Structure formats: structure tokens, C-alpha cells
Amino acid sequence: MALWNNVVRMAARRMPNVISPGGHAVVDYMIAGAFLATVGLFWKKNRRAAVSSLVCGGAHLGVTLLTDYPGGVSRAIPFSTRRKLDLGLAAMTVAMPRLLNFEDEPERRFFTAQGAVMTVATELTRFPHEDEIERRDRRWAA
């Protein structure tokens, strides 16, 4: 599954960065909402998939709420750090079916698709460059 995530990442890297920080926040809330909605859908048929969806949705929502961007509630996580966090969350999402032993069941496709969506959204987002961050920090320090 990690290979699939890397293929999606390499394909999305070649595309222009068109998603603004505010747009990224909207996508983040949609991804978290999809995870949390599937908890109810998976609960009766596959509890391991439901728990995986709850864990992934909770982690994604938590990171989203703590990010310093339009739509975030707290400023605990700088937006520039989100790229690494998002790619880590995408890898975790794709690994959940194997970790909780439902990789041969149809619910695994949801996690593979969510990991791909998360990776593409991250690669298409305009993150600030290091020099922009340093300029902003100097303005706040002055």
C-alpha cells in the first residue's frame, strides 16, 4: 500500500499547487467528516474498520483544529509543518487495514482511497516556503 501512496504522490507533485490554505482547511474538514461518517456505516459489518475510521478521523480532525490557518481553532501547529503531518496521516490511513487485520475485506478500499485523497490534497496545496516563514517571524519579533 505504501507503494500506491508513493505513486499518487509522484503523479500529484507534477501538478501546480492550486489549493490555498483556506481551501486546504475545507478539504481537511471534508476528509475528517468522511472518516467519522463511515464509523456508523462500518460499525455493524466490520468493527475493526469502524475503529480504524474513528482513529483516522479523530487524528485528522485534531490536527486540523490545531493548525494555524483559516479554519483552524488553535495556532499550535504551523501550517508549514502540515505537509509532513498530512503525508504521515495518509500513510497511517493506508496502513490501518493491515494493522487491524482487515486487509482482505472490502472496507480496505475506503482507506486506500482516503490515503490517496489526502496525498493529492497535500501535494496540490501552496505551503509557505522557508524564506516566507522567516520573514513573517522577523516581523512578529520586531
N, C-alpha and C positions, 0 to 999 in steps of 0.2 A: 504494500500500500504506500510506503514511503516513496517508491519509485513513481507511482502515479502522481503524487503530490509534487514531486520534482519536475515531472514533465509539464504539468499545468503551470508551475511557477516559471519555467523557462519560456513557455509559449507566451505567458502574460507579460513577461519582462520586456518583450519587444514592442508592446503596445504603448501608446502615450499615456502619461499619468493624467487622467482626466477627472478623478474624483477629488473634490475639495475635502478639507477636514470636516465640514458640516455634513457633506454627503456621506463621508465615511461613518459618521455618527448614526445617520439614518440606516445605513446598511448594517451596522453593528446591532442596532435595536431589532432590525428585522431578523437577523441571524439568531439572536438570543430568543426572540419570540417564537421562531420556528422550533428551536430546541425545546422550549418549555411547552409548546403546544403538543409536540409529539410524545411528551411524557404520558399524557392522557390517552393518546392513541395506542401507544405500545403497552400500557400497563396490564391489560387483561391477557394479551397474547404473549408478550415477552418482557418479563420484569427486568431482566438484565439490560435490555435495550432501553427500557424506560429509565432505569437508574443512570445509565450512561448519558442519556439525553439530559437528565436533570443535572448531572455533574457538569457536562459541557456547557449547558445553558447558563447555569449559575456562575461558572467561571467566566464565561464571555460577558455576561451582564455585569458582574463585579468589576472586571477590567474596564468595561465601557463606562460605568458610572464614575470610576476613579480617574479617568483620563482628562487631561487639560485640553479640551476642545469644545466647540459648540455642541451642546447636548450632554456633556459630562457634568456631573454634580460636584465633584471634588477636583482639585488640581494636584492630586498625589502622584500621578503618572504623567510625565511629559509626553506630548504627542509624538515627538521624535522617537521615543522608546517603543511606541506601539507596534512598529513594524516587526521587531523581533518577537514581541509578545504574541502578535497575531499569527505569525508563522509557527510559533511553538504551540499555540492553541489549535491551529489547523492540524499539525502533526499529532497532537493528543487526540483530536476528534477522530482522525482516520485510524488511530491505534486502538480505540476503545472496543470495537468488536472482538479483536484478538485478546485484549486484556481481560474482558469479561466473558470470553468463550461463547460468542455467538457469530463468529465469522462465517459460518456456513449457512446462516439464516438470512432471509430476505431483508431484514431490518438493517443489515450492514450497509446496504446501498445508500440509505439516508445519510449515514455518517461519512461515507466516501464522497457523496455529493456536497455535503456541508463543508467538508475539508477543502474541496476544490473551490467552492464559492468563496470561502474565507481567504484562500490563497490568491485568487484572482482579484478580489476586492483590495487586498493589501498591495498587490503589485501595481494596481491601477491608481492608487492614491498618491497625491502630491504630498510627500513628507518634507518638512523643512530641512535644508542642508545644514551641516555643522556651522558654517560661517554665519548663517542667518540666526542660529541659536545663540552663538557667541555675541553677535551684535545686540540681540534682544536682552541678553543677560547683562551686558555692559550698560545699556540704557537704564535697566532697573537698578543697577548698582550706583549709578551716578546721581 
